[in-house]
Amino acid sequence: MKFLKFVYPILAATWLATPCWAQMQNLPINSLPPPNIFGGLAIMEALNNRHSGKDFSYNTIDYQTLSEILWAAWGINRDDGKRTVPTAMNQQNMQVYVLMANGAWLYNAQNNNIEQVTAQDLRSYLQTQEYTQNAPVFLLYTTNGNPAGMTDAMQAGSMYQNVALYCAAKGLNNVVRADFQKSDLAAALGIDEDTILISQVVGYPI
Ligand SMILES: Cc1cc2nc3c(=O)[nH]c(=O)nc-3n(C[C@H](O)[C@H](O)[C@H](O)COP(=O)(O)O)c2cc1C
């Protein structure tokens, strides 16, 4: 197993050096404001407020809030590049897609931006339950590891729980959702269906 010590840094460097999908396609890249990592609700109060809130207004989520949601889910919180959630052997093999009215975007924590995958509004693939109709933001958690294995599902669970706690602290509603049109959504995003683990809808309550 000792060789992994050398293999992982090489794999990570190769991945970081690879031009991202949006850059290759000349698709828009939206910079996000830095997340405000100070203050907020005390952790015990956030835990006490955590719940699935199944009503959503049309109110959109501003980019400051989006930046913080994404940072909670999958941001980098240390100088060594490690994240707000743990991953098995620090593989960091997860991705977060953001689906909004202005298209589907992939979060890039290193650059603190979102990179457009398509300008199409793909939210309808996730609006399979009535209460989600007005919601402005859907997160999609995917892996380029081993989706059938346990660790990727656990990692996705850490990600959606971080977002749920952020929502609890900020008065946002959220629901973790397995009920969506997975294969159609995967095709629209141009990704393998098996890489999709779970989704989460986020927005302001009515
Ligand atoms: C893995 C997972 C999948 C879920 N899928 C759905 C779903 O497809 N639709 C839905 O309305 N709620 C879904 N939920 C939310 C649960 O219904 C909810 O967490 C549960 O009723 C407990 O309520 P609470 O989150 O307020 O404690 C899911 C939750 C988890 C953890």
The ligand as an SDF file (V2000), in Angstrom:
LIG
                    3D

 31 33  0  0  0  0  0  0  0  0999 V2000
  -31.1450    9.4280    1.3740 C   0  0  0  0  0  0  0  0  0  0  0  0
  -32.4310   10.2120    1.5340 C   0  0  0  0  0  0  0  0  0  0  0  0
  -33.3370   10.2520    0.5010 C   0  0  0  0  0  0  0  0  0  0  0  0
  -34.5100   11.0130    0.6130 C   0  0  0  0  0  0  0  0  0  0  0  0
  -35.3420   11.1000   -0.4630 N   0  0  0  0  0  0  0  0  0  0  0  0
  -36.4420   11.8780   -0.3730 C   0  0  0  0  0  0  0  0  0  0  0  0
  -37.2850   12.0690   -1.5050 C   0  0  0  0  0  0  0  0  0  0  0  0
  -37.0420   11.5420   -2.5840 O   0  0  0  0  0  0  0  0  0  0  0  0
  -38.3710   12.8700   -1.3790 N   0  0  0  0  0  0  0  0  0  0  0  0
  -38.6660   13.4960   -0.2000 C   0  0  0  0  0  0  0  0  0  0  0  0
  -39.6820   14.2190   -0.1660 O   0  0  0  0  0  0  0  0  0  0  0  0
  -37.8830   13.3590    0.8850 N   0  0  0  0  0  0  0  0  0  0  0  0
  -36.7840   12.5620    0.8330 C   0  0  0  0  0  0  0  0  0  0  0  0
  -35.9530   12.4440    1.9170 N   0  0  0  0  0  0  0  0  0  0  0  0
  -36.2440   13.2210    3.1300 C   0  0  0  0  0  0  0  0  0  0  0  0
  -36.8910   12.3650    4.2110 C   0  0  0  0  0  0  0  0  0  0  0  0
  -38.2310   12.1080    3.8660 O   0  0  0  0  0  0  0  0  0  0  0  0
  -36.7930   13.1020    5.5370 C   0  0  0  0  0  0  0  0  0  0  0  0
  -35.4430   13.2870    5.8770 O   0  0  0  0  0  0  0  0  0  0  0  0
  -37.4900   12.3320    6.6340 C   0  0  0  0  0  0  0  0  0  0  0  0
  -38.8860   12.3580    6.4580 O   0  0  0  0  0  0  0  0  0  0  0  0
  -37.1990   12.8660    8.0330 C   0  0  0  0  0  0  0  0  0  0  0  0
  -37.5620   14.2310    8.1170 O   0  0  0  0  0  0  0  0  0  0  0  0
  -36.4890   15.3270    8.6010 P   0  0  0  0  0  0  0  0  0  0  0  0
  -35.3980   15.4100    7.5460 O   0  0  0  0  0  0  0  0  0  0  0  0
  -37.2780   16.5970    8.7080 O   0  0  0  0  0  0  0  0  0  0  0  0
  -35.9470   14.8560    9.9080 O   0  0  0  0  0  0  0  0  0  0  0  0
  -34.7800   11.7050    1.8180 C   0  0  0  0  0  0  0  0  0  0  0  0
  -33.8630   11.6310    2.8630 C   0  0  0  0  0  0  0  0  0  0  0  0
  -32.6900   10.9180    2.7270 C   0  0  0  0  0  0  0  0  0  0  0  0
  -31.6930   10.9010    3.8540 C   0  0  0  0  0  0  0  0  0  0  0  0
  1  2  1  0
  2  3  1  0
  2 30  2  0
  3  4  2  0
  4  5  1  0
  4 28  1  0
  5  6  2  0
  6  7  1  0
  6 13  1  0
  7  8  2  0
  7  9  1  0
  9 10  1  0
 10 11  2  0
 10 12  1  0
 12 13  2  0
 13 14  1  0
 14 15  1  0
 14 28  1  0
 15 16  1  0
 16 17  1  0
 16 18  1  0
 18 19  1  0
 18 20  1  0
 20 21  1  0
 20 22  1  0
 22 23  1  0
 23 24  1  0
 24 25  2  0
 24 26  1  0
 24 27  1  0
 28 29  2  0
 29 30  1  0
 30 31  1  0
M  END
$$$$
